[in-house]
Amino acid sequence: PKCNAAILVVNGEVAVVNDEGEELEVLIAGDSFNEQVLLGAGVRSGEHLVPKTDCEVKRLSRDHLIKVLSEFPDETEPLNEAIVEFMAGKYEQKLGHAPGGASVLRSASALFHKASN
């Protein structure tokens, strides 16, 4: 089933598995999955979580986050920006770039330039 919430691994190990049963990555304490749903984006398609060890996870749905933020409206924009920055850094690292560095932009620019020729 699709998970319509962000997941935080509190302890233990959890595998991200695709629909074919292939393990894509292992999440450990402090790692998260599906953060984009907090921003209103769709869920990660074709991936689900499978515990590898005894583990504890926390689940946060967008609806719950909106309810909490309704009590702290000034925190909505800073939180959204923090989520975007976190996700960008996470994916930069997956691509082999330092978080916040310009190398990922240079790589993307070179790719687009090559593809347009």
N, C-alpha and C positions, 0 to 999 in steps of 0.2 A: 504493500500500500504506500501511496505517496504521503510524505510527511509535510504537513503545512505549517511547520514550526521550525525555529532555529533550535539546534541541539548543542549543548555544552557538555563535554565529557568531564566529569568531576574526578573520577578515578577509574582505573582499569584501562582496558584496550577495546576499541570498537573498530571493526573493519567497514570500510565503504566498499560495497559490492555492486557490480552491475547486474543487469537482468540475466546475463549468461552465467552468473556465479563467480565471475573473475574478481579477485580482490584488487581494488584500485589503489587503496592507501589504508594505513592504520592510524587511527586517531588515539591520542593518549590524553591524560589529564591536562586540561587547559585548552585543548583543541576544540574547534567548533565545526558545525556542519549546517548548511542551508541558511546562512545568515541573510541572504538576499530576500527571504520572505518577510523579514522585518521592515524592509523598504517597500514592500508591495510587489516585488518581482515574483515570478513563478518559482515553483519548486524545482529542484534538480531532477530532471527526467531520467528514468532508467537506472537510478542509483538508490540503494537503501543501506541501512546500517545493520550489522550483525555483531553481537558481542563476541569477543575473542576470549575474554576472561571475565571473572566477576567484575561488574562495573556499576557505576552510578552515573546517570546522565540527568541533566535538567533540560526541560522543554519550555520554550517561550514562543507563544503564538503572536502574530501581529495584532490580533484583537486584544489580547491581554496587554501588550505593550502600549497600544493606543489608549486603553483604559487608564493605565498608570500615568502616561504622559498627559492625560487630560487634567490631572492634578498639578502638573508641572509644565505648562505650555512653553515656558521659556527654554526648556531643555530639549524640545523636539528637534530643532535644527542642529544644535551641536551634536546630539546623539546620532542623527542621520549622517552627518559629516564624518563622525568617528567610525560608524559602521562602514561607510564607503572607503575611508582610508585604510581600515583594517583589512577589508576584502582586497583592495588593490595591493597592499603589501603581501598578503598571503599568496595571491596569484603571481606577483612578481617573483617571489621566492620559488614558486613551482616552475617558473620559466627560467630559473637560474640567474635572476638579476637581484641586486641589492634593493630592498624596499626603499621607495622614495627616490631612487636614482634615475638618472636620465638615460641609462643604457637601454631600458625597455622601450623608451620612445625612439631611440636611434634604431633599434631592431625593427620596430613596427614601421618606422618611416622607410627603412631599406626594403622591407617586405612589400609595402604598398608601391614604392617606386619600381621595384622589379616586376611586380604583377601588372603595373600599368603600361609597361613597355611591350 
